[in-house]
Amino acid sequence: MLDRRSILKMVTGGIALTLIPSSQLLAQTSGKRLVMVFDVRRCTGCMSCTVSCAIENQTDAGRNRTRVSQASIEQDDGFATLAVPLQCNHCSNPVCVEVCPADATYKREEDGIVVIDYDKCIHCQRCVAACPYGARQKDTHYKKPPEKCNFCIHRVSEGLLPTCVETCIGEARNFGDLNDPNSTVSQLIKNNDVYAMLASEGTQPNIFYIGLPEQTNDKETLSINFLDWQR
């Protein structure tokens, strides 16, 4: 368990975030490529995204589909605190799909969203252990499927934004089709340095970050429990 002091040291050493060339990300693929871009410079850590997500998706207590961790970095004039949103990365090469024995987890060809077929899921929770991002929340009783972000697929199918994006007061969360050069996400990626968590794992994540310091340790960031920070 990380305490506040260890969080203050989290950016020293270890594996840093990977800078992804915008030319690589903006390469056209077939169909839509729905992604999220988090601008941590605008995130206030208000947690409205986690609250609205829980209400919209009626998740069980303690099984959040999205979370915001507090990360501190040391600067010449002191410490700065960043709020870092974390959730399912809707990977282009998702390991959760590979380990599912029931083919209940799959990636949609039409837009790239990774979803769980709740009718097929056998509640084995293998995908929870396989996800390198810790993005799936297990049912400890093995009676329900894991919880994870699905980009509010029921809203997106109706032309609406995911609820976390719609309720973000700082406009730190951005969602759209990366294959559309005029989309907000395409413009953000084109005009900023873009980072991804655990890009070296080969999962090809589709959650991207702008505004993070280059020395940020992604493995340490993913391991932070935001409840520990508040104690």
C-alpha positions in Angstrom: 0.0 0.0 0.0 1.3 3.4 -1.0 1.3 6.2 1.6 1.5 9.9 0.8 5.3 9.9 1.2 5.8 7.1 -1.3 3.5 8.9 -3.7 5.7 12.0 -3.5 8.6 9.9 -4.7 6.7 8.0 -7.4 8.3 9.8 -10.3 11.9 8.9 -9.5 13.4 5.9 -11.3 11.5 3.1 -12.9 9.9 3.1 -16.3 8.8 6.4 -17.6 5.8 7.1 -19.8 6.2 6.5 -23.5 6.0 9.4 -25.9 3.9 8.3 -28.9 4.7 10.0 -32.3 1.5 11.8 -33.5 2.2 10.6 -37.0 1.9 7.0 -35.8 -1.4 7.7 -33.9 -3.0 9.6 -36.7 -2.5 6.9 -39.2 -5.8 6.0 -40.7 -7.4 2.6 -39.9 -10.6 1.0 -41.1 -13.9 2.2 -39.6 -14.0 4.4 -36.5 -11.3 4.4 -33.8 -12.9 5.8 -30.6 -10.3 7.0 -28.1 -10.0 9.2 -25.1 -7.4 11.9 -24.5 -6.9 13.1 -21.0 -5.4 16.6 -20.5 -4.1 16.4 -16.9 -3.4 20.1 -16.9 -7.2 20.7 -16.8 -8.1 17.9 -14.4 -9.1 19.3 -11.0 -9.5 15.9 -9.3 -13.1 16.7 -8.5 -14.2 13.1 -9.1 -17.3 14.1 -10.9 -16.4 11.6 -13.6 -16.3 8.7 -11.1 -19.6 9.7 -9.5 -21.4 10.2 -12.7 -20.1 6.9 -14.1 -21.3 5.0 -11.0 -24.7 6.6 -11.3 -25.0 6.1 -15.1 -23.9 2.5 -15.0 -25.3 1.5 -11.6 -22.1 -0.1 -10.5 -21.7 -1.9 -7.2 -20.0 0.0 -4.3 -16.2 -0.4 -4.6 -16.2 -1.5 -8.2 -15.5 1.7 -10.1 -15.2 1.8 -13.9 -13.0 4.9 -13.8 -10.8 6.4 -11.1 -8.6 9.5 -10.6 -5.3 9.1 -8.8 -3.3 11.9 -7.2 0.3 12.0 -8.3 2.9 14.5 -7.0 6.1 15.5 -8.7 9.1 17.2 -7.3 10.1 20.5 -9.0 12.8 23.1 -8.3 10.5 25.2 -6.3 8.6 22.4 -4.5 6.0 19.8 -5.3 3.2 19.9 -7.8 0.2 17.6 -7.7 -1.5 16.1 -10.7 -4.8 14.3 -11.0 -4.4 11.4 -13.3 -7.6 9.7 -14.7 -7.3 5.9 -15.1 -9.6 3.3 -16.7 -9.8 0.6 -19.4 -7.5 1.5 -22.3 -9.6 -0.2 -25.0 -6.4 -1.6 -26.3 -5.9 -2.5 -30.0 -4.2 -5.6 -28.8 -6.2 -6.4 -25.6 -4.8 -9.3 -23.5 -8.2 -9.5 -21.7 -9.7 -10.9 -25.0 -6.9 -13.5 -25.2 -7.5 -15.0 -21.8 -11.3 -15.1 -21.8 -12.3 -18.8 -22.0 -15.9 -18.0 -22.9 -15.2 -15.4 -25.7 -17.2 -13.0 -23.5 -14.8 -10.2 -23.9 -14.2 -8.9 -27.4 -13.2 -5.8 -29.4 -15.8 -4.3 -31.7 -14.6 -4.1 -35.3 -16.7 -1.0 -36.1 -15.2 1.3 -33.5 -12.6 -0.5 -31.3 -14.5 -0.5 -28.1 -13.6 -3.5 -25.8 -16.8 -4.8 -24.3 -18.0 -7.7 -22.1 -20.9 -9.8 -23.2 -22.6 -10.3 -19.9 -24.7 -13.3 -21.1 -21.5 -15.2 -22.1 -19.4 -14.2 -19.1 -18.8 -17.1 -16.7 -17.5 -14.8 -13.9 -14.1 -16.5 -13.8 -12.4 -13.1 -13.4 -9.3 -14.2 -15.4 -9.4 -11.0 -17.4 -9.1 -9.0 -14.1 -5.7 -10.6 -13.4 -4.5 -10.3 -17.0 -5.2 -6.6 -17.5 -1.9 -4.7 -17.0 -3.8 -1.5 -16.2 -5.8 -2.8 -13.3 -8.8 -1.5 -15.1 -11.2 -4.4 -14.3 -12.8 -4.6 -10.9 -13.6 -8.1 -9.9 -16.6 -9.5 -8.1 -15.0 -11.2 -5.0 -17.9 -13.6 -4.9 -17.5 -14.7 -8.5 -21.2 -14.2 -9.1 -21.1 -11.2 -11.4 -19.0 -10.1 -14.4 -16.1 -7.7 -13.8 -16.7 -4.0 -14.0 -14.9 -1.9 -16.6 -15.3 1.1 -18.7 -17.1 0.5 -22.0 -17.1 4.2 -23.1 -20.8 4.2 -22.1 -21.6 2.3 -25.2 -25.4 2.7 -24.7 -24.9 6.5 -24.9 -22.4 6.5 -27.7 -24.7 4.4 -29.8 -27.3 7.2 -29.5 -24.8 9.9 -30.5 -24.1 11.0 -26.9 -20.8 11.4 -25.1 -19.7 9.1 -22.3 -21.1 10.4 -19.1 -17.6 11.0 -17.6 -16.8 13.3 -20.6 -20.1 15.1 -20.4 -19.8 15.9 -16.7 -16.1 16.8 -16.6 -16.1 20.4 -15.3 -12.5 21.1 -16.5 -13.0 19.6 -19.9 -10.0 17.4 -19.2 -11.6 14.4 -20.8 -12.0 14.3 -24.6 -13.6 11.6 -26.6 -14.0 11.0 -30.3 -12.9 9.3 -33.5 -9.2 9.4 -34.1 -9.8 8.5 -37.7 -11.7 11.9 -38.1 -9.0 14.5 -38.7 -11.4 17.2 -37.6 -12.2 15.6 -34.2 -11.1 17.2 -31.0 -9.0 14.1 -30.1 -7.2 14.2 -33.5 -6.4 17.9 -33.1 -5.2 17.4 -29.5 -2.9 14.6 -30.6 -1.7 16.5 -33.6 -0.7 19.6 -31.5 0.6 18.1 -28.3 3.1 15.6 -27.0 1.1 12.5 -26.3 1.9 9.7 -23.8 0.4 6.3 -23.2 0.5 4.0 -20.2 2.6 0.8 -20.5 3.0 1.3 -24.3 6.0 -1.0 -24.1 3.7 -3.9 -23.1 2.5 -4.2 -26.7 -1.2 -3.7 -25.8 -1.5 -0.6 -28.1 -3.7 1.4 -25.7 -6.3 3.9 -26.9 -6.3 6.1 -23.9 -3.8 9.0 -24.3 -2.4 11.7 -22.0 -1.2 15.2 -22.6 0.3 17.5 -20.0 2.1 14.7 -18.0 5.8 15.3 -17.1 8.1 13.0 -19.1 9.6 11.5 -16.0 6.3 10.2 -14.7 6.5 6.5 -13.8 3.5 4.8 -15.4 3.7 1.6 -13.3 3.8 3.6 -10.1 0.9 5.8 -11.3 -1.3 2.8 -12.1 -0.6 1.2 -8.6 -1.7 4.3 -6.6 -5.0 3.8 -4.7 -6.7 7.2 -4.5 -8.2 6.2 -1.2 -4.7 5.9 0.3 -4.0 9.5 -0.7 -7.1 10.8 1.1 -6.2 9.1 4.4 
